[in-house]
């Protein structure tokens, strides 16, 4: 029994001849519905991007947490000070001494 599935009507395909009802416009459409869709799209975008952005913030915050004390704390009063560079006169006096 040869047959072609691509040329079957809904009743031939065993669907009982019922067609899906046509889609009517939503009663909640219009400017308010459009605004609501825009708001939820923005919220979804922020929620989708937040994990990616925050993992970068976490890396920078971690680096700042480790490096911050090393560059922001003043040295204690009793910390050794580096040696002063001698002037050229003091340096030449050192060699002729």
Steps between C-alpha positions, in 0.01 A plus 500: 500500500702803381443829678653845540504655848583847372168542317267383776217718628435507877217247468723268296772516766265365766446830681123475477466810285533734797713802438661710770297809581636819353695719737319818595683810619560511872262721696805611700682643197537861403740754645483360853577148379787631289642690797472193722679289239777760481538509879519123529750487211725748680474305825581176318799661331638632829446164670671324213802730497538533877694175559746584224558855621522396864767239435717781363419716800596209723841474335565872540371501857722204585804670353418821687454304823846345465687803363313778678666470842843484339460834323265696721632455855757754618823358628532472876714764671761246607541342157851519356544777247691450178849648483525850359683527170821697554566814301787493247724692744430255780562212263837633379603569861432139575757389243776748592474456870 
